């Protein structure tokens, strides 16, 4: 069906790949499942899926490298799958451009919920702007200015020193949360709730890595760490 959400799933374990594909298809997703990174990259380029699920440890081209290749070409949402919650691979995947991760073994219902949460964020990337209006904007118009940084909350564009800054939808939502309340400390849990749609809490490494990624694009000093509390955007 044309209106089905298309998932690219890259996983080398035959049992996990087949069982997960069936579970996702039962929930109404169209799934292209591949056993290695190179075939996964080819499938991504051929099919342009709505979301990619990438296992970290796949042969040929590992999941982290595949994520980087995808991110070079697209802002499509990426969820990494990792066998260990404390693995450095989780951080590497997030640094490579992944938007979220799920730890294996995972429950099918949990995976579907996470996929839908990510898709909601990407389908309405400007969600944070609504909260900015409710909270009271520091400027009268849709373009907020913080030093050399300009955030267009309607056009979903960011400029630094007059030059466009390319952000992923997750990075944009994160910046919108900060710009809606400049100078206000936002806790990691609050950011997980607002940006990642986690009503139950989650791994704050997701926030930390995305803040660092955002800093590299808008300026390392623009977002300040308030030790023990969270982060704030310098007004």
Helices and strands as residue ranges (DSSP letters): E 6-10, H 14-26, E 30-34, H 37-47, E 51-55, H 63-73, E 77-82, H 88-95, E 100-103, H 108-123, H 127-135, E 143-146, E 149-152, E 157-160, E 163-165, H 169-180, H 188-195, H 205-218, E 223-226, E 230-233
